[in-house]
């Protein structure tokens, strides 16, 4: 694995955990991003799984920079031992930029926020699933341009640093295209929001696809520019 990429990832991860108002939640986010069970991480660090659990829950005092560095190094080493799947995914994100006509906005939160709050902020209606869950970010996407211009690998970049996010597809006509695109890619978002279409105009196949992948499906008629302004100005 390229040492430059590994160092960039390590710096971002360690910095976010150390500077977060909730370091334990930030640590949990990154462990889950790399799909590593608490027990596996604890074994690599030669500590009890309860130590990791206590850090993540806030029961134990936040780890200092030296401990955070060891935890981050362990996460990356475990992923490298498994073929570097997630490091390679983040490499694409680190070394590439989106065209402005594909991604209108992308943001990752240091700690999780309630999906219900984001939903309320942009006047969403629930089509299936539940808003009673947490997300780590959102991406506002030009639906047509993303589907026509991005390869499957490039499409995965819309997930930013975590798939635990809301993907907001703009100016959709029926909702089929973005859900089919998600269906055939390996990563699944926590939530999909269809912009510019009322619930009754969403194709009946769309909620069924969302339910199959356990994706919460919402729709909103709020203007795209207003959505971006509202979400950027939220103090999350």
C-alpha positions, 0 to 999 in steps of 0.5 A: 500500500502506498505510504503516502496514501496511508499517511494521509488517511492516518492524519485525517482519521487521527485529526478528526478523532482528536479534535472532535467534541465527541472523540469516542463517536469519531473513533466508532465512526472510523472503526465502522467505516473500515468494517472492523469489529470491536473485538478484532481491533482490541485483539490487534491492540492487545487490550480488552474489547471493553476498553474499545467499547468504553472509549467509544461510549465515553465511559473512559476518558478520551484517548490522547494523541499517542493512543489515537495514533496507535488505534488508527495504525491498527485500523489501517493495518487490519485493512491492509491485511484484508487486502486494503479494500477500504484504503483503496476506496478512500484513495479514489476519494483523496486523489480525485475531484468531482465536477461541479455539474455532478456533485453540488455539495458533499459534507461529512460530520465528525459525529453522527447526527439524527437523520430525522433532523436533516429530514425536517430541515429540508421538508422531506416526506417519508416513503419507506424505512425509518428516520430514527437512525444516525448519519455521518454526512450527506451528498447532493447529486445531479442525478442525470449527470452522475448516472451518465458521466460516472463509472461504477468506481467513480460513483462510489466516491459520492459516499465521501468518508462514510456510507452512513449518509444521505444521498440527495438526488436532484431533479429526478423524474421517477426515482428509478435511475438512482436506485438502480445505480445504487442497486448494482454498486457495492456500497449502500447509503443509509438514506436516499432523498429524491428531490423535485418529485412528490411521493405519489409520482415516485415509481412503485419499484423504487420503494421496493428496491430501497426496502431490499437494501434497507435504505430509508427513502424520502422525497422533497420538493425544496429547491436544490439551492435552498437545500444546499444553503440550509444544510451548509448553515446547520450547526451540526 
